[in-house]
Amino acid sequence: MKKTIHPKYNSRAKIKCACGAEFNVGSTQENMEVEICSHCHPLYTGKQKFIDTAGRLERYEKMMSKSKALKEKLKKTKKESPKKK
């Protein structure tokens, strides 16, 4: 194994979460900040939590409302057009 090509391994890297939890892990980086961890993740806690980063939730809702309106418009046009036999 070459000694000069591998990054330095820190056995005490500090992790900070947005919820306030802090813990140490082994990593090649000294400090890391994360948005969600095992202390606040819904899978582990059983509580629903919405994390809206940069308006993602609003963009999703806007996309879904456009899709719903388009489906309703398509249904209307199908009902209004006479059936050909």
C-alpha positions in Angstrom: 0.0 0.0 0.0 1.4 3.4 -1.0 1.7 5.8 1.9 1.4 9.1 -0.1 -1.9 8.5 -2.0 -4.3 7.7 0.9 -6.1 10.5 2.8 -5.5 10.8 6.5 -8.0 8.8 8.6 -9.4 10.6 11.7 -10.8 8.2 14.3 -12.6 11.1 16.1 -14.4 13.0 13.4 -17.1 15.2 14.9 -20.6 15.1 13.3 -23.2 17.9 14.0 -26.8 17.5 13.0 -29.4 20.2 12.4 -31.4 18.8 15.4 -28.5 19.5 17.7 -27.2 16.0 18.2 -23.4 15.6 18.1 -21.4 12.4 17.9 -18.0 11.1 16.9 -17.2 8.6 14.1 -14.2 7.6 12.1 -13.8 9.4 8.8 -11.3 11.1 6.5 -12.9 14.5 7.3 -12.5 16.2 10.7 -15.9 17.9 10.9 -19.2 17.3 9.1 -22.6 18.9 9.4 -25.7 16.9 8.3 -29.4 17.8 8.0 -30.8 14.6 9.5 -29.3 11.8 11.6 -30.5 8.7 13.4 -31.7 10.8 16.4 -34.2 12.8 14.3 -34.9 10.6 11.2 -38.6 9.4 10.9 -37.5 5.8 10.3 -35.9 5.6 13.7 -38.1 7.9 15.7 -41.5 6.9 14.3 -42.5 10.6 14.0 -43.3 12.3 10.7 -41.1 15.3 10.0 -41.1 17.6 7.0 -37.7 18.9 5.9 -38.2 21.6 3.3 -34.8 22.5 1.8 -34.9 25.3 -0.8 -38.6 25.1 -1.4 -38.7 21.5 -2.6 -42.1 20.9 -0.9 -43.6 23.9 -2.7 -42.2 22.8 -6.0 -43.6 19.3 -5.6 -47.1 20.6 -4.6 -47.1 23.0 -7.6 -46.1 20.1 -9.9 -48.9 17.9 -8.5 -51.5 20.6 -8.8 -50.6 21.2 -12.5 -50.8 17.4 -13.1 -54.2 17.2 -11.3 -55.6 20.1 -13.4 -54.3 18.6 -16.6 -56.0 15.2 -15.7 -59.3 17.0 -15.0 -59.1 18.9 -18.2 -58.5 15.7 -20.1 -61.5 14.0 -18.5 -63.7 17.0 -19.4 -62.7 16.9 -23.0 -63.3 13.1 -23.2 -66.8 13.6 -21.7 -67.7 16.5 -24.1 -66.5 14.9 -27.3 -69.2 12.7 -29.0 -68.4 9.1 -29.4 -67.9 7.9 -33.0 -69.4 4.5 -34.1 
